[in-house]
Amino acid sequence: MENKLASGKIKNTTQQYLDIAEIRDNTLIMRDGTLRSVVLVSSINFSLKSEDEQNAIIYAYVSFLNNIDFPMQIVVQSRELDIENYILSLKQKAKEQTNELLKIQITEYIQYIAELISMGKIMNKRFYVIVPYNPLSDKKKNFFSSLVESFKPASLIKMKREVFLRRREKLTRRTENVIGGLSSIGLKSVELDTQSLIELFYNTYNPTTSANEKLVDVEKLRVA
């Protein structure tokens, strides 16, 4: 029996174990034929708000949830903040600074940052809202036609772009609804484009590698 590992041949890839079939036109196409959009959301410091402001935010959030008639997923991603490049840039500015007073201030600031880091890890948090669209949940669609499309939905989407565009249009309406609702709470949000989606999952599944190897722009990729 041939040892695949010893021979250096890779039989399976990580992609085979992911639920994502394709990333196209700012959209995640899942293996079951459903679609997802990912919205990056800003944050607010709730504890610094006054009681009236806190109540207003809570009421706005409840109203936002009541106006949503589909499931959503809220994801919080925490990563250790890498500020090494920031420190290097400050040191370079200190060297180039001709004003002695500013040079001293930059040097002291660098020392302050170094002491702050030594006290503990500085974490960076990002907030995402995942907006789904499932064609089988569309009550206007005939049940049997939906059932037929569900056998190999990912392949169907690749073969028929009009199917994808029709589903994508309905997902876009949901995404715009979510972004508008978040805006009423005082949160800024933006839908991730194709490049940002690829980078998000690349960084998520390759936290060590992604720190040293950045992805090429998706427009520059060439598939043989």
N, C-alpha and C positions, 0 to 999 in steps of 0.2 A: 504493500500500500504506500503510495507516494505521500510524503510529508509536505504538505502545502507550505507550512511555515519555514521548513528547512530550505525548500526550493526558492523561497522568496516570493511566491505567488500569493496574491491577495484574493481570496475567494469571495469575501463579503466586505461591504463598505458600511460605514456608520449610517449613511443615507437610507439604507434598507430598513433601518429600525426607527426612522423618524416618521411621524404622521403626515409630514409635509410632502406632497407630491411635486409641487412646483411653486416658484415665486415669480409672479408676472404682473405687470401693470399695477404696482403698489398693492398687490393682493397675495395672500397665502391661499393656495389651492390645496386642500387636504386630500388624503387618499380616499376618503369616503365621499368626495364630490362637494363637500361644503366649502364655503369661503370664509376667510377671516381678514379683517383689516386691523391694524395696530395703531393706536393713538397714544402719542407721548403727551403726558399731562404735567403741568407745573404743580408746585405745592404752595401751601400757605401755612403760616405759623399760627395755628388755631389758638394756642395758649396766650399769645400776645394780643388777641382781639378783646374788645370789651364784651361785657355780657350781652348787650344788645346786638353787637356784630356777630357774636357766636350763635345767638338764636336765629338771626337772619340767615346765616350760612346753613344751619341745620334745616330750617324750613325750606330753603332753596334746594338742598340736597334731597329732601323727602319728595318735593315736587318733581324734581328731575327723575327720581326712581319711579314715581307714579306714572310718568309720561312715557316710560319705556315698556314696550310690550314684547320684548325678546330678552333672552338671557345674555348677560355680559360677564366678562372675567376681568377682575382687577389684579394686576401683578405689580409687586414692589420688588425691585432688584437692587440689592446692596452689593457694592464693590469697594474694595480698599482703594482709596484715592492715591494715584501715583503722581507725585508732584516733583519727581526727580528732574524732569526736563524744565519745570518752572524754576527750580533752584538754580540749575545751570544757566538759565537765561538771566536770572538776577545777578549771578556772579559775573557774567559777561558784561552786563550793564554797569556793574560796579567798576570793572576794569576800564571801561570806555568813558566813565564819568570824569569830567575835568573839574567839576565843583567839589571841593573837598568835603564840604558839609553834607551834600547829597550822597557822596560816596560812603561817608560814615553811617548815614541813616539807612542806606541800602544794606550795608554790612550788618548793622544791628538788626535789621528786619530779617535777614537771612538766618541769623543766630536765633531769633525768636521763633521762626518757623521750624528750625531744627530741634529746638527744645520742645516745641508743641508736638512734633512727631514722635519724639522719644517718650512722651508721656502715654502714648497709646495710638492705635491705628485710627486714621481719619477715614470715615466711610462716606461714600457718595451714593445717594439713593436716587433711583429713577422710578417714575410711576407710569404704568401703561394700562390702557383699557383695551381689551380685545373685543371687537365687535364681530359677531358671527352672522352668516346667512346660510340657512339650510333649505334647499329647494323643496324638500319633502314636507316642510312645514307651511309651504305656500298653499293656502286653502283654495286658491283660484285654479290651481293646476289639477288636472284629472289624476286620480289616484293611480290608475294603471300605467299612464304614461310616465308618472314620477317613479313608479316601481321599476319600469324598464330602464330608465336613465340611471338608476341607482346601482345597477350591476357592476358597470365599469365606468363610473362617473369621471374619474381623472382622465382616462383615455378619451372619453367622449368630449371633454372640454378641449383637449389637445387637437382633436379632429375637427371640431365645430366651434370656431371662434364666436359665432353669433350666440351660441348657448352661454359661453363665458361672459360675453358683453351684457347679455340680458340679466344674468345673475349679478354681475358686477354693478350694474345700475341700481339694483335694489339694495345691494350692500352699501353703496355710496349714500343713498338716502338715509339709511340707518346711521352711518358714520357722521353725516352732517347733523343729524338729530342729536347725537351724543355730544358732538363738539359744541353745538348751540346750548345744550343743557348744562354743560360744564362751564360755559362762559357766564351763565346766569348765577353760578356759584362764586364767580370771581377767579376761575381757573383758566389759564391759557393752555391750549392744546393744539396739536398738529398731527395729521395723519402721516405715518412713515411712508416714504417712497420705496421703490424697489431696492435701491442701493442701501438705504438705511435698514431695511428688513434683513437683507443678506448679512450686513455687518452685525446686526443685533444677534442673530443666531450663531454667526461665526464666533463672536466674542463670548457668547453664552456657553457654547459647547467646547470652546478652545481658549479658556481664560489665560493660560500660560503662553501659548503660542501667539495669540492675538496681541499680546503686549509687545512682542518683538517683530512680528510679521503683519503688516497692514495689508488689507485687501486692495486689489486693483479695482478701479472704477468699473462698474458693470458694463458701461458703454464700450470699454476697451477690451472686454473679454472676447476671445475667439474660440469657438468650438469646432474641433476637427470633424 
